[in-house]
Each structure stands twice: as structure tokens, then as C-alpha cells.
Amino acid sequence: MKNQKNLSAIPEETIISKIYQIRGQKVMIDRDLAELYGLATKALKQAVKRNIERFPEDFMFVMTDDEFQNWRSQFVTSNSERMGLRYSPFCFTEQGVTMLSCVLNSKKAIETNIRIIRVFTKMREMLLTHQDIG
């Protein structure tokens, strides 16, 4: 029961607001994931780089310079939010987020991953339901 309470600590809306559409895929960026996990972005990137064989292109990719500039102009408006965005971020698909649970072993990271995957699943189910209606 305690575990369920922890999983609901991150509001669904918070997770949804951190899912972007890039290259026609729903992804989460390294900075947002690190924040949710309670890690520094640098630590998350280092863990991924140490285990890069676990992250093929359909799990994680780096934004191109053009994608990065376009993303920044669309989603990042204040100077405070630009801090830490000097480099193109890693973009994680749902499968990549799942794989992160294999390389980030903290209790918070595992609980956060479960919550994120449930949100991705719910979004997919809602999309399929709306396709059936139309």
C-alpha cells in the first residue's frame, strides 16, 4: 500500500506535460526525467552512456541541432528554464524510459518509472479508444 502512495506522488498532469512529440514519437527528455528521478541531468546522461548498448535509436536518440532549436523556441520561454539546455538533449521513447529502470536502481527512479510507464499506457489506450469512436 505504501508503494502505491509513493507512485501517486507525481501528478499525471506533470508527467503528461513532459511528453513531447519529436520525429513522430512521444518522448521525454533527459532533463525532465532527471528532475522526476531526483538526479542531476549529468548523472542520468552518464548512466546512459555507460550502458549505451541498452539504448538503440528506437529507445533513445539525441536531438539534431535543428530539432533542438525548434524545440527550444516552442517549449522553452523563460531564461530560468533555458539553464542546462546548452546541449541537445537525449530523447527517450517509452521503451527507453523502461530501459532506464535497468540502469537507474534507486527506489525513487524505479517508482517514478512505473508511474511514467502507466501514463504512457493510459495515453495509448485513450488514443486507441478515440480511434475506435471516429
MIDOSE-1310 file (N, C-alpha, C; in nm, 2 decimals, decimal comma, always signed):
residues 134
mknq	+0,08/-0,12/+0,00/+0,00/+0,00/+0,00/+0,09/+0,13/+0,00; +0,19/+0,12/+0,08/+0,28/+0,24/+0,09/+0,34/+0,27/-0,05; +0,38/+0,16/-0,13/+0,43/+0,18/-0,26/+0,34/+0,25/-0,35; +0,21/+0,22/-0,35/+0,11/+0,28/-0,43/+0,10/+0,43/-0,40
knls	+0,11/+0,46/-0,27/+0,10/+0,60/-0,23/+0,22/+0,68/-0,29; +0,34/+0,63/-0,29/+0,45/+0,69/-0,35/+0,44/+0,71/-0,50; +0,38/+0,61/-0,56/+0,36/+0,62/-0,71/+0,27/+0,73/-0,75; +0,17/+0,76/-0,66/+0,08/+0,87/-0,70/+0,13/+1,01/-0,66
aipe	+0,25/+1,01/-0,60/+0,31/+1,14/-0,56/+0,33/+1,23/-0,68; +0,36/+1,18/-0,80/+0,39/+1,26/-0,92/+0,25/+1,27/-0,99; +0,19/+1,39/-1,00/+0,07/+1,40/-1,07/+0,08/+1,36/-1,21; -0,02/+1,30/-1,26/-0,03/+1,25/-1,40/-0,01/+1,37/-1,50
etii	-0,06/+1,48/-1,46/-0,05/+1,60/-1,55/+0,09/+1,65/-1,56; +0,17/+1,63/-1,45/+0,31/+1,67/-1,46/+0,38/+1,59/-1,56; +0,36/+1,46/-1,55/+0,43/+1,37/-1,65/+0,38/+1,40/-1,79; +0,25/+1,41/-1,81/+0,20/+1,44/-1,95/+0,26/+1,57/-2,00
skiy	+0,28/+1,67/-1,92/+0,33/+1,79/-1,97/+0,48/+1,78/-2,01; +0,54/+1,67/-1,97/+0,68/+1,65/-2,01/+0,70/+1,55/-2,12; +0,59/+1,52/-2,19/+0,60/+1,43/-2,30/+0,58/+1,51/-2,43; +0,68/+1,50/-2,52/+0,68/+1,58/-2,64/+0,68/+1,49/-2,76
qirg	+0,63/+1,55/-2,87/+0,63/+1,48/-3,00/+0,75/+1,52/-3,08; +0,84/+1,43/-3,10/+0,96/+1,46/-3,18/+0,99/+1,34/-3,27; +1,01/+1,37/-3,40/+1,03/+1,27/-3,50/+0,91/+1,17/-3,51; +0,79/+1,23/-3,48/+0,67/+1,15/-3,48/+0,65/+1,05/-3,37
qkvm	+0,74/+1,07/-3,27/+0,73/+0,98/-3,15/+0,71/+1,06/-3,02; +0,64/+1,00/-2,93/+0,62/+1,06/-2,80/+0,75/+1,03/-2,72; +0,81/+1,13/-2,67/+0,94/+1,12/-2,60/+0,94/+1,20/-2,47; +1,03/+1,17/-2,38/+1,06/+1,25/-2,27/+1,21/+1,28/-2,28
idrd	+1,25/+1,41/-2,24/+1,39/+1,44/-2,25/+1,46/+1,42/-2,12; +1,59/+1,41/-2,13/+1,68/+1,38/-2,02/+1,66/+1,47/-1,90; +1,65/+1,60/-1,93/+1,64/+1,70/-1,82/+1,52/+1,67/-1,73; +1,40/+1,65/-1,80/+1,28/+1,63/-1,73/+1,28/+1,50/-1,65
lael	+1,33/+1,39/-1,72/+1,34/+1,26/-1,65/+1,43/+1,27/-1,52; +1,54/+1,34/-1,54/+1,64/+1,36/-1,43/+1,56/+1,43/-1,31; +1,49/+1,53/-1,34/+1,42/+1,61/-1,24/+1,32/+1,52/-1,17; +1,24/+1,44/-1,25/+1,15/+1,34/-1,18/+1,21/+1,24/-1,10
ygla	+1,33/+1,19/-1,14/+1,41/+1,09/-1,06/+1,48/+1,15/-0,95; +1,49/+1,28/-0,94/+1,57/+1,35/-0,83/+1,72/+1,33/-0,86; +1,76/+1,34/-0,98/+1,90/+1,33/-1,02/+1,95/+1,45/-1,10; +2,08/+1,47/-1,11/+2,13/+1,57/-1,20/+2,12/+1,52/-1,34
tkal	+2,10/+1,60/-1,43/+2,09/+1,56/-1,57/+2,22/+1,49/-1,61; +2,33/+1,55/-1,57/+2,46/+1,49/-1,60/+2,47/+1,35/-1,55; +2,42/+1,32/-1,43/+2,43/+1,18/-1,38/+2,34/+1,08/-1,46; +2,23/+1,13/-1,50/+2,14/+1,05/-1,59/+2,21/+1,02/-1,72
kqav	+2,27/+1,12/-1,78/+2,34/+1,10/-1,91/+2,46/+1,01/-1,89; +2,53/+1,02/-1,78/+2,65/+0,93/-1,76/+2,60/+0,79/-1,75; +2,49/+0,76/-1,68/+2,44/+0,63/-1,66/+2,40/+0,57/-1,80; +2,34/+0,65/-1,88/+2,30/+0,60/-2,01/+2,43/+0,58/-2,10
krni	+2,52/+0,67/-2,10/+2,65/+0,65/-2,18/+2,72/+0,52/-2,13; +2,72/+0,49/-2,00/+2,79/+0,37/-1,95/+2,72/+0,24/-2,00; +2,59/+0,26/-2,03/+2,51/+0,14/-2,08/+2,45/+0,17/-2,21; +2,52/+0,23/-2,30/+2,47/+0,28/-2,43/+2,41/+0,16/-2,52
erfp	+2,47/+0,04/-2,50/+2,42/-0,07/-2,58/+2,27/-0,11/-2,54; +2,22/-0,06/-2,43/+2,08/-0,08/-2,39/+1,99/+0,02/-2,46; +2,04/+0,11/-2,53/+1,96/+0,22/-2,58/+1,98/+0,24/-2,74; +1,92/+0,15/-2,81/+1,92/+0,16/-2,96/+1,84/+0,29/-3,00
edfm	+1,85/+0,33/-3,12/+1,79/+0,45/-3,17/+1,64/+0,46/-3,14; +1,57/+0,34/-3,14/+1,42/+0,35/-3,12/+1,39/+0,36/-2,97; +1,49/+0,35/-2,88/+1,47/+0,37/-2,74/+1,52/+0,51/-2,70; +1,63/+0,56/-2,76/+1,68/+0,69/-2,72/+1,76/+0,75/-2,84
fvmt	+1,74/+0,88/-2,86/+1,82/+0,95/-2,96/+1,85/+1,09/-2,91; +1,95/+1,15/-2,98/+1,99/+1,28/-2,94/+1,92/+1,37/-3,05; +1,86/+1,48/-3,00/+1,80/+1,58/-3,10/+1,91/+1,63/-3,19; +1,88/+1,65/-3,32/+1,97/+1,72/-3,41/+1,97/+1,87/-3,37
ddef	+2,06/+1,94/-3,42/+2,07/+2,09/-3,39/+1,94/+2,16/-3,43; +1,89/+2,12/-3,55/+1,77/+2,19/-3,59/+1,65/+2,15/-3,50; +1,64/+2,02/-3,47/+1,53/+1,98/-3,38/+1,54/+2,05/-3,24; +1,66/+2,07/-3,19/+1,69/+2,13/-3,06/+1,64/+2,28/-3,07
qnwr	+1,68/+2,35/-3,17/+1,65/+2,49/-3,18/+1,50/+2,51/-3,20; +1,43/+2,42/-3,27/+1,29/+2,43/-3,29/+1,22/+2,39/-3,16; +1,27/+2,29/-3,09/+1,21/+2,26/-2,96/+1,22/+2,37/-2,86; +1,34/+2,43/-2,85/+1,36/+2,54/-2,76/+1,27/+2,65/-2,79
sqfv	+1,25/+2,69/-2,92/+1,17/+2,80/-2,95/+1,02/+2,77/-2,92; +0,98/+2,65/-2,93/+0,84/+2,61/-2,90/+0,81/+2,60/-2,75; +0,90/+2,54/-2,68/+0,87/+2,50/-2,54/+0,94/+2,57/-2,43; +1,05/+2,63/-2,46/+1,13/+2,70/-2,35/+1,12/+2,85/-2,37
tsns	+1,05/+2,92/-2,28/+1,03/+3,06/-2,29/+1,11/+3,15/-2,20; +1,13/+3,10/-2,07/+1,19/+3,19/-1,98/+1,34/+3,16/-1,97; +1,42/+3,26/-1,93/+1,56/+3,23/-1,92/+1,60/+3,13/-1,81; +1,52/+3,12/-1,70/+1,54/+3,03/-1,60/+1,53/+2,88/-1,65
ermg	+1,43/+2,86/-1,74/+1,41/+2,73/-1,80/+1,52/+2,69/-1,90; +1,59/+2,79/-1,95/+1,69/+2,76/-2,05/+1,82/+2,71/-1,98; +1,83/+2,73/-1,86/+1,95/+2,69/-1,79/+1,96/+2,54/-1,80; +2,08/+2,49/-1,84/+2,10/+2,35/-1,86/+2,06/+2,30/-1,99
lrys	+2,02/+2,39/-2,08/+1,98/+2,35/-2,21/+2,08/+2,40/-2,32; +2,21/+2,39/-2,29/+2,31/+2,43/-2,39/+2,33/+2,32/-2,49; +2,31/+2,20/-2,45/+2,34/+2,08/-2,54/+2,21/+2,01/-2,58; +2,21/+1,96/-2,70/+2,09/+1,88/-2,74/+2,06/+1,77/-2,64
pfcf	+1,94/+1,76/-2,60/+1,90/+1,66/-2,50/+1,89/+1,52/-2,56; +1,90/+1,42/-2,47/+1,87/+1,28/-2,51/+1,72/+1,27/-2,50; +1,66/+1,21/-2,60/+1,51/+1,19/-2,61/+1,48/+1,04/-2,59; +1,40/+1,01/-2,49/+1,37/+0,87/-2,46/+1,23/+0,84/-2,50
teqg	+1,21/+0,73/-2,58/+1,08/+0,68/-2,61/+1,03/+0,60/-2,49; +0,91/+0,55/-2,50/+0,85/+0,47/-2,39/+0,94/+0,36/-2,36; +0,99/+0,29/-2,46/+1,08/+0,18/-2,44/+1,21/+0,22/-2,37; +1,26/+0,34/-2,41/+1,38/+0,39/-2,35/+1,36/+0,43/-2,20
vtml	+1,25/+0,48/-2,17/+1,21/+0,51/-2,03/+1,21/+0,38/-1,95; +1,15/+0,28/-2,01/+1,15/+0,15/-1,94/+1,29/+0,09/-1,92; +1,38/+0,11/-2,02/+1,52/+0,06/-2,01/+1,59/+0,14/-1,90; +1,56/+0,27/-1,88/+1,62/+0,34/-1,77/+1,61/+0,28/-1,64
scvl	+1,50/+0,20/-1,62/+1,48/+0,13/-1,49/+1,59/+0,03/-1,47; +1,65/-0,02/-1,58/+1,76/-0,12/-1,56/+1,89/-0,05/-1,53; +1,91/+0,07/-1,55/+2,04/+0,14/-1,53/+2,03/+0,24/-1,41; +1,91/+0,28/-1,37/+1,90/+0,36/-1,25/+1,83/+0,28/-1,15
nskk	+1,90/+0,24/-1,05/+1,85/+0,15/-0,95/+1,80/+0,21/-0,82; +1,79/+0,34/-0,81/+1,74/+0,39/-0,69/+1,59/+0,36/-0,67; +1,54/+0,36/-0,55/+1,40/+0,33/-0,52/+1,31/+0,44/-0,59; +1,35/+0,57/-0,58/+1,27/+0,67/-0,64/+1,27/+0,66/-0,80
aiet	+1,38/+0,62/-0,86/+1,38/+0,61/-1,00/+1,29/+0,49/-1,05; +1,29/+0,38/-0,97/+1,21/+0,27/-1,01/+1,06/+0,31/-0,99; +1,02/+0,37/-0,88/+0,88/+0,41/-0,86/+0,84/+0,51/-0,96; +0,93/+0,61/-1,00/+0,90/+0,71/-1,10/+0,88/+0,64/-1,24
niri	+0,96/+0,55/-1,27/+0,95/+0,48/-1,40/+0,81/+0,40/-1,41; +0,77/+0,34/-1,30/+0,64/+0,27/-1,30/+0,53/+0,37/-1,33; +0,54/+0,49/-1,26/+0,44/+0,59/-1,28/+0,44/+0,64/-1,43; +0,55/+0,67/-1,48/+0,56/+0,72/-1,62/+0,51/+0,62/-1,72
irvf	+0,55/+0,49/-1,70/+0,50/+0,39/-1,80/+0,35/+0,37/-1,79; +0,29/+0,38/-1,67/+0,15/+0,38/-1,66/+0,08/+0,49/-1,73; +0,14/+0,61/-1,73/+0,09/+0,73/-1,80/+0,10/+0,70/-1,95; +0,21/+0,66/-2,00/+0,23/+0,63/-2,14/+0,12/+0,52/-2,18
tkmr	+0,10/+0,42/-2,10/+0,00/+0,32/-2,14/-0,14/+0,38/-2,14; -0,17/+0,46/-2,04/-0,31/+0,53/-2,04/-0,33/+0,61/-2,16; -0,22/+0,69/-2,20/-0,23/+0,77/-2,32/-0,26/+0,69/-2,44; -0,19/+0,58/-2,46/-0,21/+0,49/-2,57/-0,35/+0,43/-2,58
emll	-0,40/+0,39/-2,46/-0,53/+0,33/-2,45/-0,64/+0,44/-2,49; -0,62/+0,56/-2,44/-0,71/+0,67/-2,48/-0,71/+0,70/-2,63; -0,59/+0,70/-2,69/-0,58/+0,72/-2,83/-0,65/+0,61/-2,91; -0,63/+0,49/-2,87/-0,70/+0,37/-2,93/-0,85/+0,38/-2,92
thqd	-0,90/+0,42/-2,80/-1,04/+0,44/-2,78/-1,10/+0,54/-2,87; -1,03/+0,66/-2,88/-1,08/+0,76/-2,97/-1,08/+0,73/-3,11; -0,98/+0,64/-3,15/-0,98/+0,60/-3,29/-1,10/+0,51/-3,32; -1,13/+0,42/-3,22/-1,25/+0,33/-3,24/-1,38/+0,41/-3,25
ig	-1,39/+0,53/-3,18/-1,51/+0,61/-3,19/-1,53/+0,67/-3,32; -1,41/+0,72/-3,38/-1,41/+0,80/-3,50/-1,43/+0,71/-3,62
